[in-house]
Each structure stands twice: as structure tokens, then as C-alpha cells.
Amino acid sequence: MQEAIQGEQVASIVYWFGPFRDKSSIPSDIQKKCWKHGVYLIIGRHKPFFLFDKYLQYIGESSNLAVRLSDTHDKLRRVSAVGLQVWVGIVQTDLIRKSPDDDDLPRQYQQIVETESALIHFMPTRLNIDRKRHPPSMPVLIRSYWKTKDGNALSKRPHPAWPDLIEYHPENGGRLVWLGNRPRVKRISSGKSKKILGSLPLSRYKPVKEAVKFVYGPRKVPRTFKKPKNDQETHLA
């Protein structure tokens, strides 16, 4: 299916609905909405570090969202139920609008997959490690809108690291854009394969350091000393 859209670009509008908070009722809630194929984002605290702040944890896509977001989802089980948010994204592209009657399902499906891949690469999720290594191979433009489960528009994004707009070209680079009262732009280099956005290193977060120390025990860090002027070596006791 990759050959089917070779040489094209992905221009998507993603309408995100949520948050869904109860793991047990997510499949039935999605079935009531008659949502089939789309993307989803899991926000919350990763087990066993329940004291951490809520992070963007995982982005995925499925042709049967109600079945996928059930108790059998490995990544969903790894996120604490306390503070959990699941957002379901319905993807709209020019191709999908022109072919509403499933006339070209392979190309529609591939564009949704490419949208998912771009979201994974440019957003700071923590459980999509293997999918972050390679940037999109084609131009990408993704605009996100957030709505409640009932379809009412939200003026505030669910997470501060979640951009309104992702724009990228393999040759020219791109940008991540946050709109609103405090707009900002993050530039993206072309062909940049490492994670563009991300949290600070663990050593910069005092609560994280304390949690790691509690779980794994204190870390022994060897101290270094300058060599004495008399050229005698100093050894640690």
C-alpha cells in the first residue's frame, strides 16, 4: 500500500474527541459513536511511577477502535487509571472526503497510517519508542481540533505538549505550532530522525529522581579528585 500514495502528500485534519477516562466503558462509548477507523492518544501516568506528572504516553491507529481500546491493549494496561485520558481522533483528508463510500479504501487507510506515523514522530510520547526513529518520507500537514465526547469545541488543548499544527517537508524541514493566547513555534530540521519534542532528562526532575531512588535504590556515583601537586595519587577509601 505504500506504493499507492508514493509521491503524494498527507494533509489531514484530526478531530479529537474526549477525554474517555473509564477503561471499562471506552469500547461501549466508542461503539455508541459509530467510530470505526481512526487514531487515538493515551495520556496519563505510566506504571509504576504514579507520582509523575501526566504525559503523552502512546499514539496508535486502528480500523476497529472499539475493539482495539479494550482491556487487551498492552499500552493501555501500562497506564494508571488515575488521571487517565484517552482521546479518539477522526481523520479527515481530501482523499477521504472525495471517496466517502469506501471507493478507495487502501489509499484512505494508508493516509491515516501516515498521519499516525507523523504524530508519533513529532509528539513526545513515551511508549512509541521504535516508531520515532525515522521522519516522514513525504510532506505532511496535520491540524488538530479538540472536542468533548459530545462534539462541543474545546478552547484549551488537553496537554501543553500537544501542538495545534504539524508541518513538515523531508527537504525543507518544518515547524510545530501552538496557537492561542501564548503562541509559539518549534522549528524542525529536514531529515531529523531524533525526537523533536521531549521532556527534560530524568536528572532535571527532583520528584523523578526521588521516585527512581525509591524503586531502584540509591545510585552510587564515584567522586573525582584533582591530582595533588606532589604527583601522588589519591585513592578513594
Number of C-alpha atoms within 10 A of each C-alpha: 10 11 8 12 16 10 9 11 15 22 21 23 19 22 20 26 22 19 20 19 18 15 16 11 13 19 19 14 15 19 14 9 11 11 16 15 18 24 24 22 23 25 24 24 23 24 13 12 14 16 12 15 12 18 19 23 21 22 25 21 20 18 14 15 22 21 17 17 25 17 14 10 11 11 17 23 14 15 23 18 17 12 14 20 22 23 23 28 25 18 23 19 18 12 16 20 10 11 13 11 9 11 11 13 14 13 18 22 18 17 26 25 18 21 25 22 20 26 23 25 24 25 23 23 24 16 17 18 13 9 12 23 14 15 21 22 16 17 19 21 18 23 17 17 18 23 21 14 17 9 12 10 14 13 10 12 17 17 11 10 16 19 23 18 18 24 19 27 20 16 12 11 15 19 19 21 17 19 13 10 6 6 9 11 12 13 13 19 15 14 16 14 14 12 17 17 16 13 12 8 8 11 9 10 12 10 14 17 13 12 16 15 12 10 10 8 10 11 8 6 6 7 6 9 10 7 10 9 7 6 7 8 10 11 7 7 3
